[in-house]
């Protein structure tokens, strides 16, 4: 075995071997070492499994130029330049790859950067998917807890309202300062139109949530405890600052 590739230094090549980033001489020396090193065998297997899992999370492969640049950085060389874009420039002027001395610490830093760059699309999408799922679970749990608090409120009031022939329900609690509007099949409000809820405070309408038809489960965002009435109108898409009459429904609270 070449003395250049021997001893503990070979253990450091395991991650590079797993992502096929070794030079031919390094690869040959490491493969010989790998056959008799359970530690490196386990590390290569683990790293390859993680790499495959992350890469599977992406439908888009990283560009070939990215891999070339990263591997060139690992080995301390400059990547070969691409084709010249201006006519008349000779290729023989292109710079030749020149080895750059790397100490052990810098090599490890570049290794980490290489792994991150090569796996970035998969890792990013996998992390994004996990983050979205976690956020959705947190939102669902928060929604459920909020509804449970409302339903358990000692002053819970239930109002049955009819909106264009369809039954709807308004739950509200001054104690919880919360109101929830529910509908199973709210009629379509029309093209470029939305329903909008209003809180009437001393006769002054305060604009609140606006939404379309169908199945509706909408929390009012304003100060329910200060309102005397909750009203519903049909407004232009995006909502209005003042209500359009007539009212579609109203409930004194």
Buried (B, 14 or more C-beta within 10 A) or exposed (E): EEEEBEEEBBBBBBBBBBBEBBBEEBBBBBEBBBEEBEEBEEBBEEBBEBBEEBBEBBEEEBEEEBBEBBBBBBBBBBBEEEEEEEEEEEEEEEEEEEEEEBEEEEBEEBBEEBBEBBBBBBBEBBEEEEEEEEEEEEEEEEEEEBBEBBEEBEEBBEBEBEBBEEEBEBBBBBEBBBBBBBBEEBBEBEEEBBBBBBBBBEEEBBBBBBBEBEEBEBBBEBEBBEBEBBBBBBBEEEBBEEBEEEBBBBBEB
